[in-house]
Amino acid sequence: MAFGSRPTGSGKHRGSSRLSRKTAGYAGIAALATTGVVGTLAAPAFAADNSGPSMEDTGQNPVVVANDLQGDIVAQADSQQRAAEAVSAQAQAEADAKQRAAEAKRVAEVAEAKAKADRETAERVAREEERKRLNTYVSPVAGSYVSTSYGAGGAMWSSGSHTGIDFHASLGTTIRAVGAGTVVEAGWGGAYGNNVIIKHNDGTYTQYGHMDSLTVSAGQQVAPGQQIGRAGTTGNSSGVHLHFEARTSAQYGSDINPLAYLRSHGVNL
């Protein structure tokens, strides 16, 4: 029996076999999946062969992957935002702390400067008060008066005239240093009886004679108004009183007008 034979040409006009069409369909699905495109374009490739992978088997996977990726991106963005906010808050807290520290330092510096200025002012006032005190002069007998003037003549003075002034006083009345200075003599002074000589800060000297007792000694520093003895009538004296002299030196004969001397130092007599 004779069978008809089918020409076997080169095959270039032969239609696609079922296997080749099926393979092409799979390739198309794979290509579309890599781009995340899923839809009706993949459907024709499966129409030729119902035995291939279904839409449900392959088409939904890219969608799930895309959704997961999007969620990761959002979560990462949220995390980065929170981290940035935390860094910003930390930086702001540090800046606020620095500002508070700077303000506290400034307040402390202002307070210290004020305290220093106050101390300097107090010290300056104290020095001024001390200077005034040291330059202050007082009467040698508080509330008294001059009973015998300077230069008065008479036989009772060896020089023929009074070399000082006499202040009225009662026995035991306090005798005061007229100004600040150093005691250069304290003891018996012959005709002056118990006497004290003081060198003052301006280089002048004062003498206090006929005292009953002394309360200072040579070399001692005295302040204006400080007690140096008590009134009496020792030595060449006609009665209780204070003989007071102002001198340019500690030696007899260097006397100057004691009333003018006291007045020049602000003592009203």
Helices and strands as residue ranges (DSSP letters): H 18-34, G 40-42, H 43-47, H 55-58, H 61-135, E 146-148, E 165-168, E 174-176, E 181-188, G 190-192, E 194-200, E 205-214, E 221-222, E 227-231, E 241-247, E 255-256, H 258-264
